[in-house]
Amino acid sequence: MDVRSLERAEEAVALVGDALRDAGAEGELSHGLLLRLVDEPDAWGDEVTILVGVEDGRPAALVTMTGSFPALIVGFGDPGAVDVAAFVDAMQTAGRRPDAINGARR
């Protein structure tokens, strides 16, 4: 899995917007966060992290972290296929250490 760090919410919406809508309730919060960042890029200051895991050219998961809120993960397929270690490495590279992670139980 290739984990990409995105600078702009518009990039994330273009890449995972359809997958978030298809994820139903699991994707609603993340989709709303991204849309708010499109409209108001400084809503959480500089403390915004957007990571997308891509597998075989398709989005597999999205991790967002805004401000000091917990990181939020949404998967778009088999949860066992998400390379959590790659996301942890990307978070550390971004200088972010969430106190908690929210997401679907699966």
Backbone as CSV, one residue per row, in Angstrom:
resi,resn,N_x,N_y,N_z,CA_x,CA_y,CA_z,C_x,C_y,C_z
1,MET,0.853,-1.182,0.000,0.000,0.000,0.000,0.892,1.236,0.000
2,ASP,0.548,2.157,-0.837,1.232,3.441,-0.918,0.403,4.454,-0.131
3,VAL,0.996,5.064,0.910,0.294,6.076,1.688,0.761,7.440,1.217
4,ARG,-0.195,8.242,0.774,0.106,9.579,0.257,-0.356,10.628,1.255
5,SER,0.505,11.581,1.506,0.154,12.723,2.341,-0.308,13.838,1.415
6,LEU,-1.525,14.319,1.640,-2.086,15.354,0.773,-2.079,16.693,1.490
7,GLU,-1.738,17.716,0.775,-1.665,19.066,1.337,-3.014,19.773,1.330
8,ARG,-3.836,19.458,0.343,-5.098,20.199,0.173,-6.289,19.244,0.205
9,ALA,-7.339,19.696,0.844,-8.549,18.892,0.953,-9.163,18.615,-0.420
10,GLU,-9.002,19.547,-1.356,-9.547,19.347,-2.707,-8.956,18.091,-3.343
11,GLU,-7.668,17.859,-3.109,-7.018,16.664,-3.644,-7.667,15.404,-3.061
12,ALA,-7.912,15.442,-1.757,-8.506,14.284,-1.090,-9.921,14.035,-1.581
13,VAL,-10.711,15.091,-1.725,-12.087,14.931,-2.212,-12.072,14.329,-3.615
14,ALA,-11.159,14.788,-4.452,-11.067,14.245,-5.810,-10.683,12.760,-5.788
15,LEU,-9.817,12.384,-4.858,-9.321,11.012,-4.807,-10.266,10.051,-4.092
16,VAL,-10.885,10.497,-2.998,-11.685,9.578,-2.175,-13.136,10.010,-1.972
17,GLY,-13.552,11.098,-2.569,-14.919,11.591,-2.368,-15.980,10.555,-2.682
18,ASP,-15.864,9.875,-3.827,-16.850,8.851,-4.191,-16.814,7.694,-3.205
19,ALA,-15.624,7.270,-2.809,-15.495,6.163,-1.852,-16.098,6.537,-0.504
20,LEU,-15.910,7.785,-0.074,-16.505,8.224,1.197,-18.026,8.213,1.121
21,ARG,-18.575,8.678,0.014,-20.032,8.665,-0.146,-20.557,7.230,-0.171
22,ASP,-19.823,6.335,-0.824,-20.231,4.936,-0.899,-20.098,4.219,0.445
23,ALA,-19.260,4.750,1.347,-19.044,4.127,2.659,-20.195,4.386,3.617
24,GLY,-21.144,5.200,3.220,-22.309,5.476,4.064,-21.919,6.209,5.338
25,ALA,-22.527,5.804,6.442,-22.317,6.499,7.713,-20.852,6.518,8.115
26,GLU,-20.116,5.469,7.772,-18.699,5.404,8.137,-17.892,6.533,7.501
27,GLY,-18.299,6.976,6.326,-17.547,8.003,5.624,-18.058,9.421,5.805
28,GLU,-19.216,9.577,6.434,-19.842,10.902,6.508,-19.010,11.943,7.256
29,LEU,-18.476,11.594,8.399,-17.703,12.577,9.178,-16.462,13.012,8.405
30,SER,-15.730,12.052,7.867,-14.525,12.398,7.099,-14.865,13.240,5.881
31,HIS,-15.948,12.896,5.208,-16.361,13.664,4.034,-16.704,15.098,4.443
32,GLY,-17.433,15.245,5.544,-17.770,16.575,6.041,-16.544,17.382,6.431
33,LEU,-15.568,16.727,7.077,-14.324,17.422,7.444,-13.600,17.935,6.206
34,LEU,-13.507,17.075,5.196,-12.817,17.489,3.970,-13.538,18.634,3.280
35,LEU,-14.877,18.551,3.216,-15.626,19.635,2.572,-15.473,20.946,3.335
36,ARG,-15.418,20.875,4.662,-15.200,22.105,5.430,-13.821,22.679,5.122
37,LEU,-12.823,21.811,5.005,-11.475,22.288,4.680,-11.388,22.859,3.271
38,VAL,-12.207,22.361,2.358,-12.259,22.946,1.016,-12.756,24.381,1.127
39,ASP,-13.827,24.579,1.909,-14.429,25.902,2.063,-13.632,26.820,2.984
40,GLU,-12.996,26.242,3.986,-12.294,27.018,5.014,-10.963,26.328,5.350
41,PRO,-9.941,26.490,4.489,-8.682,25.762,4.653,-7.996,25.961,6.011
42,ASP,-8.240,27.067,6.668,-7.592,27.329,7.951,-8.486,26.994,9.147
43,ALA,-9.510,26.185,8.946,-10.462,25.870,10.019,-9.775,25.313,11.254
44,TRP,-8.701,24.545,11.093,-7.953,23.993,12.217,-6.503,24.471,12.189
45,GLY,-6.259,25.599,11.592,-4.898,26.125,11.521,-3.998,25.222,10.695
46,ASP,-2.757,25.125,11.127,-1.778,24.309,10.411,-1.835,22.839,10.812
47,GLU,-2.660,22.520,11.797,-2.688,21.162,12.322,-3.708,20.292,11.588
48,VAL,-3.445,20.050,10.316,-4.309,19.197,9.507,-3.429,18.165,8.811
49,THR,-3.804,16.917,8.975,-3.104,15.824,8.304,-4.132,15.028,7.517
50,ILE,-3.835,14.812,6.241,-4.708,14.025,5.368,-3.830,12.969,4.693
51,LEU,-4.135,11.705,4.970,-3.372,10.600,4.404,-4.327,9.664,3.669
52,VAL,-3.929,9.251,2.474,-4.734,8.316,1.697,-3.865,7.109,1.371
53,GLY,-4.378,5.934,1.709,-3.713,4.691,1.332,-4.265,4.227,0.003
54,VAL,-3.365,3.974,-0.938,-3.769,3.555,-2.285,-3.202,2.168,-2.556
55,GLU,-4.063,1.284,-3.018,-3.680,-0.081,-3.352,-4.183,-0.383,-4.747
56,ASP,-3.292,-0.789,-5.630,-3.656,-1.104,-7.018,-4.382,0.055,-7.696
57,GLY,-3.949,1.289,-7.408,-4.513,2.475,-8.045,-5.844,2.936,-7.484
58,ARG,-6.341,2.270,-6.447,-7.639,2.637,-5.859,-7.457,2.986,-4.386
59,PRO,-8.238,3.946,-3.887,-8.123,4.279,-2.470,-8.564,3.105,-1.594
60,ALA,-7.750,2.788,-0.591,-8.055,1.691,0.325,-8.489,2.216,1.690
61,ALA,-7.965,3.389,2.068,-8.305,3.968,3.373,-7.911,5.435,3.395
62,LEU,-8.564,6.165,4.291,-8.286,7.586,4.504,-8.093,7.815,5.999
63,VAL,-7.062,8.560,6.343,-6.853,8.992,7.729,-6.797,10.513,7.727
64,THR,-7.620,11.128,8.572,-7.571,12.580,8.750,-7.331,12.869,10.218
65,MET,-6.630,13.957,10.470,-6.449,14.435,11.835,-6.456,15.954,11.779
66,THR,-7.386,16.539,12.518,-7.522,17.991,12.544,-7.314,18.479,13.966
67,GLY,-6.449,19.485,14.097,-6.167,20.025,15.420,-5.689,18.949,16.359
68,SER,-6.164,18.984,17.595,-5.762,17.982,18.584,-6.800,16.872,18.723
69,PHE,-7.756,16.819,17.796,-8.772,15.774,17.831,-8.149,14.424,17.465
70,PRO,-8.778,13.321,17.866,-8.261,12.009,17.488,-8.193,11.851,15.969
71,ALA,-7.273,11.021,15.527,-7.214,10.681,14.108,-8.471,9.890,13.767
72,LEU,-8.899,9.992,12.524,-10.114,9.323,12.059,-9.750,8.487,10.841
73,ILE,-10.052,7.191,10.907,-9.737,6.305,9.778,-11.019,5.746,9.176
74,VAL,-11.049,5.720,7.849,-12.158,5.130,7.099,-11.543,4.180,6.082
75,GLY,-12.005,2.923,6.104,-11.546,1.943,5.127,-12.561,1.788,4.020
76,PHE,-12.089,1.429,2.842,-12.971,1.306,1.681,-13.056,-0.122,1.145
77,GLY,-12.643,-1.074,1.917,-12.679,-2.466,1.471,-12.379,-3.377,2.635
78,ASP,-11.596,-4.386,2.387,-11.225,-5.370,3.397,-10.352,-4.713,4.466
79,PRO,-10.817,-4.659,5.716,-10.027,-4.011,6.768,-8.664,-4.678,6.966
80,GLY,-8.586,-5.973,6.701,-7.319,-6.667,6.851,-6.284,-6.261,5.818
81,ALA,-6.731,-5.630,4.748,-5.814,-5.205,3.682,-5.199,-3.832,3.945
82,VAL,-5.692,-3.128,4.964,-5.163,-1.797,5.266,-3.827,-1.951,5.990
83,ASP,-2.803,-1.333,5.458,-1.463,-1.387,6.043,-1.359,-0.322,7.131
84,VAL,-1.777,-0.687,8.326,-1.808,0.260,9.441,-0.409,0.785,9.744
85,ALA,0.611,-0.061,9.645,1.985,0.369,9.919,2.412,1.483,8.964
86,ALA,1.975,1.423,7.712,2.317,2.477,6.748,1.680,3.801,7.158
87,PHE,0.443,3.746,7.682,-0.204,4.964,8.162,0.508,5.510,9.402
88,VAL,0.924,4.630,10.299,1.658,5.064,11.497,2.947,5.757,11.080
89,ASP,3.672,5.164,10.149,4.912,5.784,9.656,4.637,7.152,9.046
90,ALA,3.581,7.261,8.255,3.239,8.540,7.618,2.845,9.585,8.658
91,MET,2.125,9.174,9.703,1.756,10.114,10.781,3.019,10.612,11.489
92,GLN,3.933,9.708,11.784,5.172,10.111,12.453,6.001,11.028,11.569
93,THR,6.048,10.733,10.278,6.778,11.588,9.341,6.174,12.987,9.322
94,ALA,4.847,13.057,9.461,4.155,14.354,9.476,4.278,15.044,10.840
95,GLY,4.915,14.381,11.799,5.077,14.976,13.126,3.822,14.912,13.974
96,ARG,2.926,13.995,13.654,1.658,13.884,14.376,1.638,12.615,15.211
97,ARG,1.183,12.731,16.448,1.028,11.595,17.350,-0.344,11.684,18.000
98,PRO,-1.344,11.078,17.374,-2.693,11.169,17.940,-2.791,10.453,19.280
99,ASP,-3.587,11.020,20.162,-3.857,10.382,21.448,-4.830,9.222,21.278
100,ALA,-5.621,9.275,20.227,-6.625,8.245,19.970,-6.910,8.176,18.475
101,ILE,-7.558,7.081,18.094,-7.970,6.896,16.703,-9.417,6.463,16.717
102,ASN,-10.240,7.122,15.908,-11.648,6.758,15.771,-11.875,6.134,14.405
103,GLY,-12.815,5.239,14.353,-13.179,4.610,13.098,-14.180,3.506,13.353
104,ALA,-14.589,2.862,12.286,-15.542,1.760,12.415,-14.879,0.589,13.137
105,ARG,-15.672,-0.159,13.830,-15.171,-1.286,14.598,-14.489,-2.332,13.741
106,ARG,-14.959,-2.483,12.525,-14.402,-3.535,11.675,-12.972,-3.248,11.339
